[in-house]
Amino acid sequence: MTTTATTAFAGFPREGFAFLADLATDNTREFFDAHREIYESALLEPAKGFVIALGEQLQARVAPGIRAEPRVNGSILRITRDTRFTTDKRPYKDHLDIWFWEGDAPSRERPGLSVRLRPATVVLSAGIHRLEPATLAAYRAAVDDDRSGEALEVAIEDARMLRGVKLIVAAPWGSQAVAGSAGTPRTRSRP
C-alpha cells in the first residue's frame, strides 16, 4: 500500500473536531445533513490518509499481515449508530473510530488495534471484538491458570503505573477474567 499525493496524511483539521463536538450537542439528521461536507472533508478524507499512513507503519513495525482499508466499513467505522436494539436513539456517534486488524477473517473476528478520535481525547486500544467459543474457553483457562493469570495481573498493574495513561480493562462477556468498569479490576476466580 503506497501513500498517494491525494491521500497523504497531513493531520485532522480543527473543523473535524469542532464538528464532532457540535454533533454531540445536536445529534440529529438535520444537523448532520447540513454539515455533511465538513464531516467528509475534515474527518473522512483525512481518515483515509491516516489509515494508509499508519497502516504502512503497523505493517512494517508490528505485523506484515495488518489490514488497513481506507474506506468506510473497512478500517473507518461508520459514524451512524445501530439503534435497533437500544433505547438510545441518537443516530450518530460523536467520535470517529478507526480499526486495523490482522488476518483474512471478518475484521470483528480478528485481533486488532483501534483509534477513537474525540474532540478532546484520543483513545488507543487493542483486542478482539468477538471470540469464538473455543477461543473464549482457551482465554478463560489462561486467565484462571496460576502462572499465566498472574502474569496478566502483573502486566495490567505495570500498565496502570504509566504516567498519563488511563487503563480500562474489559473482558469477554461472562468470562472470569480480570475486568471491570472504569479500570477497576475484578478478582480472578481460583479453583
Buried (B, 14 or more C-beta within 10 A) or exposed (E): EEBEEEBEBEEBBEBBBBBBEBBBEEBEEEBBEEBEEBBEBBBBBBBBBBBBBBBBEBBEEEEEEBBBBBEBEBBBBEBEBEEEEEEEEEBBBBBBBBBBBBBEEEBEBBEBBBBBBBBEEEEEEEEBBEBEEEEBEEBBEBBBBEEEBEEBBEEBEEEEEEEEEEBEBBBBEEBBBBBBEEEEBBEBEEE
